[in-house]
Each structure stands twice: as C-alpha cells, then as structure tokens.
Amino acid sequence: MSTDLSTRLKNPSYQAFALLRTGFTVAPILFGLDKFTNILTEWTAYLAPWIDNLVPGDAVMAMRIVGVIEILAGLLVGFAPRIGAYVVALWLAGIIVNLLTFSGFYDVALRDFGLMIGALALARLAQAHTRDAGS
C-alpha cells in the first residue's frame, strides 16, 4: 500500500492534481471567509449594480451570501473534486460575467478566466486520480 502511495506521489499528473485540489479547496474557503471581514479588500466594490439589484438586501448581504457559497464550493472540491471543480469553474464563470459587465475590472476578469481554466483542468485530473464518483 505504501508503495502505491509512493508511486502516486512521484507521478507528475498526480502532483498536479494534488496541487490544484489543495489550491481550489483553500482559496475559495479563505476568500469566502474574507467576505465577512473585508481584510483583503472591500468586496462590495466588485459587485455589478445589476447583480446587486437582483439579490435581496444590500451589497454587504450579497457578499456574505457569496462568501457562504465560496466556502461550500471549496469544501466540495476538498471532499469531491470531480464535482467540486466543475462547481468552482461555473462559479468563476459567473464572477467573470459580473466583472465584464462592470467597467474597470477587466484585468480581474482575465485572472479569473485563468483560474477557471485551472478548475477545469482539476476536474479532468480528478477523473484520473479519484476512484469513486464522490471523491
């Protein structure tokens, strides 16, 4: 069994899977938690007015809802990367739409596009490196 683990850990494809899984678990959880503290930035500044008008409450409440969703998405990647990676990719696509419809944040949208590609790569790697449908 330890030989199997040792072999997996030496496999570059598995290493890429492990790195992406860790990153896409930790980052959404941390960013989600920050929606409640605004230590990294004032998150409401990134919310397009048309989306703010769609969600109940004010922009602060909307960002807290976003934070909860991000925390859950990160946990899903950690426990079920074959599903969670696609959820994160879709979430990033939504963030990109928000940013592209709100002038001034095109650079952040481009960065999130790169992250979305990384999440999709994780989803594909998860197909190869997880045994059951939920892992």
N, C-alpha and C positions, 0 to 999 in steps of 0.2 A: 504494500500500500504506500509506504513512504517513497519507494522507487517511482511509483506512478505520480505522486505529488512532485517529486524532484524532476521528473521528465516534463511534467506540465509547466513547472516554473522556469525551465530552460527554453521552452517553446516561445519564440518571439510573438506569435499570434496570441498565445495565452497572456503574455506580458502586456500586450496592447489592450486586450480585453480587460485585464485587471486594473490597468491604469485608467482606462476610460470609465469602468464601472465605479471605481473609487471617486474619480473626479465628478461624475454625474450623480453620485449619491451625496457627496459632501457639499458641493457648490449650491445646488438648489436648497438644501436644508439651511445653509448659512445665509443665503440671500433671502430665503423665506423668513428666517428669524429676524433679519435686519429690517424687514418691512414693519416690524413692531418697534424698533429702536431708532431707525434712521441714523445709525452710526456711520455707515459708508457713504450715504448720500440722502438727499431729500427725494424719496421715490415718487412722490406725487408729481414732481416736475416732469416725469416721463410719461404721464398718462394723457393720452389724446383727449381733448374735450368731448368728442363724440362718444367715446367709450365711457367717460365719466358721467355723461348724461344717460347712458343705458343702465348703469348699475345703481342699485339702491344706495341711499346715503350719500356721503361726501367722498372726496378723493382719498382721504385717510382711511375710511372704512373699506373702500375698494382695494387699496394697497394691502390692508390686513387680510382681506379675502384672498388676494393674490399670494400673500405670504403663506397662508394655510395650504393653498393648492401646491405651491412650490415645495413645501416641507413634505407633503404627501407624495408628490412626484419623486422627490429624492429618496424617500423610504421605499417606494415601489421599485426604483432602479436597484437599490441595495438588495431587496428580497426577491424580486422577479425581473431581472434585467431584460429578458426577452420581450416583456410587455412594457416595463417602465421606460426603456429607452425610446420607444415609439411615442409614449405619452409626453416625455420631455421634448422630443422633436416637434410634436404638434404644438406644445405649449410655446416653444421658441418661435414657431411659425406665426402664432398669434401675436407674440411680442413684436415680431418683425412688422406685421401688418400695422399694429399700433404705432410703431416708430416711423414707418414710411408715410403714414397719414398725418404726422405731426412734425412739421418742419423743424429742422435743426438737429435731428438725431440720426441722420443717415449713417454716420460713422458707427454708431452703436448698433444700428440695424445690420450693417455689414458684419460686425463682430459676431452678432447673434446668428447670422446666416452660417458663419464658420462653425459655431457651436452646434447648430442644428445638423450640419454635416457630420460632426463628431458623434452626436447622439444616434444618427442613423447608422454610422459605422459600428457603434457599440451594439446596436440591435442586431446587426448582421453577425458580428463576432459572438454575441450571446447565443445565436443559433448553433454555432460550432462548439461552444465551450460550456454549455449547460445541458444537463441530462433530461430534466422533465420540463413540461410546459410552463410551470410556475417559477422556475429558477432562472 
